[in-house]
């Protein structure tokens, strides 16, 4: 849905946005996607770290629906696909406050969240079946009210891994693929192909015990399958390779992203993104845009520290020339590998300047 659309679907969207507290203007719920509805959509998207484009695609619509669930309003239990919603976020926050580890506060009721629920139920003298109903939320509220309400346990390792990062598996994700080419630059260079080339180079030089690629050729792999591979492999980290595009050709620079949503952020993801950001921008001599917390799909769906890297803009003529160099994939890969080695070695001097 976008500006100009009208009908029952827009009524549904407006009703949900209004119930979430977003202002639709004097016209209110009228079934027409006008400027005020677009502004409400953008406000909602910004609140969750989504791309604030005012368009209601699959991801934004799913988030709008999930935002309507309230704690205790439905039964939560482990299933596939997992329950998702604001009620799960509140559950994870309270468990986090009380010292039970539900993993990322990402609004997904996965195996780690279910395990934390069972641990809490045992400690609270409840039936430890991992099923969450209104009574469990009531008990949680009683205990959570006695905490400081930080909604996030501090990372005792300061954003670093206490053990050797490279002793396990690292997943490298080449975004897009197959029919999903991503942005295609002048001359035919596609984002999907460039992402894959960089990912292959990283896989060859990363000094990890094992490196897994979410795709090894030009194929379309769903976001759910990419996340499942990362979550089920027991990997320690995932690095997702993208390239940026913008309608303004002057847009330029390197940016990195880590998971952040509704007050929760991944400490390790943020720290790893900082190292990757510094290393890649310095190596390519691009503008260091910075590292940012976002709730992009690959960041939210994976329950391990994750970094999304956009080395440059394919819509910028100078940076496109850089990306077209045959040595470019290897150059980016070396910068990423070097960054992760410095991160694993806790070289704080590298990110101090």
N, C-alpha and C positions, 0 to 999 in steps of 0.2 A: 504494500500500500504506500501511496505517496500523495503529495499535494494534488488536488484535482479529483481524486477518487471520491466516490460517494456510494452509500448503500448500507446494508445490514452489517457488513464487516467493519465499516468505519464506526458505526454505532457501538459495536462491541468493543473496539479499540478505545473509543472515547470514554465509554463507561468504565473500563478498567483503569485508564489513566486518571480519570477524575477520582475514583475510589482510592487511588494511590497518592492523591493530594496535588496533582498537577492541574494548573489553571487552564481552562479551555476558553476563557474570555466570556463575553456577554452572550454569545450564541449557545454556549454550552454543548450539550449532546444533540447535534442536529443531523448527523449522518453525512456531513460533508467535510472532507479533509482540507481544511483551510490553513492559513498561516499560523493561527494559534494552536491548532492541533500539531502542526509540524514543530513548533517551538516546544510544545509539551513532550513530543517524542524525543527531540534533541536533549531536553533536560533530563529525561529518563535515561537516555543512552549515556550521557555524561556521568550520571550518578553511579553507573555500574562499570565505567571504564570501557565502554564500547565506542566504536566509531560513531561520532555524533553527526550523522548525515541526514537525519530526519526521515529516512526511508525505513519502512517496517518490513524487513525481510524475515527469513526463517528464524535467525538467531534473535533478533529484537523481539519478534512476536513471542517466541518461547520464553524470553526473559520477562515480558509483560505478564504472561500467564503465571509463571512461577512466582512472581512478586505478589500475587494475590493470595497465596497460601499462608494461613496463620497458625502459630503453634497450637497443637492440640486439635486442630480442625479435621484431621484425618489420621489414619493409622499409618505409621512408617515402619517398614521392615526391609530386609535385604532382598532385592530382586534385580532382574536384568531386563530392560534398562532400569537404572536406579531411580528412586524418587528424587525429584529436584524441586527446589523452591525456597522461599524465605523462611518457612518453618524449619527446614533442614539447616539453614544458616544459623538460626537462633539456637538450635540444638547443638550444633558444632561449637558455637561461641561459648555456651554455658559449660559444655564438657571441657573445652580448652581452659576456661577460667578455673575450673575445679581440679585441673591437673591430669585429666584423662585425655589421651592423645587421639583426636579424631582425624588427624591429617590436616590438609588444607581446609580452611573454612570457605568452601567453594559451592555449598548448596547442593552437593551430590551425596546421597546416602549410600556410600560404598562399603566394602568389606571392613575398611579401617574404621569408619564411623560406627558400624554395627559392633565391632569389637570393643570400642570405647564405651558404647552404650551398655554392653554386657558387663564390663568392668565396673561401671557406675552402679548398675543394678545390684551387683554382688555387694558392693560397699554400702549401699543404702538399704540392704535387706529386702530387695524386691526380687521378683522372679526374673532370673537372668536369661531371658529368651531373645534379647536384642530387638524386641518389638516396642515401639514408642507410641503411647497413647496419651490422652489428656492427663491421666494420673501420673505418668512418668514426667511430663513437662511440669506438673505442679510440684513434684518432689524436687526436680532440678531447680525450679525457681526458688524454692525454700533455701537450698544450699547456695545457689549462685548469688542470692541477695546478701550473703555474708562475706562475699569476696570483694575485691577492689573493682571488679568489673572492667579489667583491662582489655578483655576480649582477645588477648593474645599472650601466650606464655613467652617470656623473653628467650631468645636463643642463647644458650649458655656458651656456644662456640663462636658467638659474634658474627654469624653469617657464614662461617667456614664449616667444612666437614671435619668432625673429630677424628675420622679415620682417613685412610688414603683414598682419595677420589678415584684414582685410576686402578684400584684393586678390583673393581667391579665393571659393570657394563655402562656404557654411555650410548644413548640413542641420538642419532642425527637425522633430523627430519627435513627433507627437501620439499618445501611447500608446493602446492598445485600438482600438475601432472595429468597426462592423458588429455581428455577433452577440456579440462580446466588448465588453460595455458597461462593464466595470470595475465599480466600486462605484456603486450607484444610491441617492442620498440621498432622504430624505423630501421629497415634493413632486415627485419624478420627475427631478431633476437628475442626469444620469449623468456619471461621470468621463470617459467617452469624448468626449461632446459638449463638456464644459468644456475638456478638453485640446486639442481641435480649435480651439475659439474662441481660446484663448490662442496657439496655434501660428499661426493666421491673422494675429493682430495682430502677432506678432513678425516674421513674414515681410514685413509691410507697412512696418515701420519700421527693421529691422536694416540698417545702412549697409554691407552687403556687396556685392561685385560681383554675386553671385547667391545667392539663397536657395531651397533645394529643400525641399519638404514630403514626408515619407514617405507621407502621405495628405492629400488636399485635401477629402475629403468623408467621410460616414459609411460607411466600407467596412472590411472586415477585411483587414489586410495582415500576412502572417507575419513573424516576427522575422527569418527568413533573408532575406526580400525587403527588409526595412528596412535590414539590414546591407549587402546587396548594393548597394542604391542609394547608400548612403554611401561604401562602399569603391570602387565603380566610377566615381563622379562626380569623383574627384580633390578632394573637399572637404577643407577644413582642420580642420573641427570639426563635431560633432553635439551638439545640445541636445535632450534628450528630456523632454517635459512629462508629468508624472504628477500625481495628487492622492492623498493618503494616506487610509486608513481604519483604524479600530481598534475592537475590541469594547468598549473603555472610552471613553465619550463625553468624558471629561476630557482625553484625549490631544489635544495641540495643538502647533502650531509649524511652522516651515519647516525642511526638510532637503535637502541636496544630496549627490550621490554621484559618485565618479570610479572608474576601474578600478584595482583592486588584487587581486592573486591570488598566493598562495604566495611572498610576499616581494618581488614585483615591483609597482611602482605607476607610473601615468602621471603624470609630473611636471607636464606641461601641463594634463592633466585635473584634477589636484588644485588647481593654482593658479587655473584658470578657475572651478572649483566654489567656491572660496573667495570670489571676487569676486561670483559670482551669488548665493551664500548671503547674504552681507552685504547686498547691494543689495535683494534681495526681502524679507528679514525686516525690514529697516529701513523699507522702503516700506509694507509691509502692517502694520507694528507687531506682528508675531507673535513668538513665542518663537524665538530663534535656536538651534535644536537642534544645528546644526553640519554640517560636510561630512565624509563618511566614504568609505573605500575599500571597494568591493564588487565582486563578480564577477557582477553581474546580466547577463542575456543581451545587452542592447543595448550594454553597456559592453565585454563580452568579445568579441562578434562583430565589432565595428568596429575597424579598424586605424588610427584617427585619434583624437586627443583627444576625449573624450566626457564630457558632464555630464548626469546625471539630476536633475531638479528636482521636488520635492514642495512646492509653496508653502504648503499648509495641509491640515487634516484635514476631510474632508466629513462625518465622524461627530461633529464637535464643533459644538454648536448655534451658538455665536458665530461660528465660522469659516465655517460653512455660510451664515449670513446674509451674511457678507462675500463669499463666492463667488457668491451669488445676485444681487449688485448688478450691473446691466447694464454698469457701467464697470470691473468687476473684470478681465476679460481684457486690456483695454488697459492697466490699471495694472500688471499683472504683466509684460506685454510691454515696457513702458517701463523697468521695473526691470531686466529681463534685458538689453535693448539697452544701457542705460546701463552696466551691469556689464561687458559685453564691450568697450565703448569704453574704460572705465577700465583693463581688463585689457590691451587692445591698446596703450594708452598707458603701460603700466607704472607706473600711479599707485599706488605702494606705501603712500602715506599713507592711502588709502581702507581698506585691510585691516589697518592697524597698530593700530587701536583697536576 
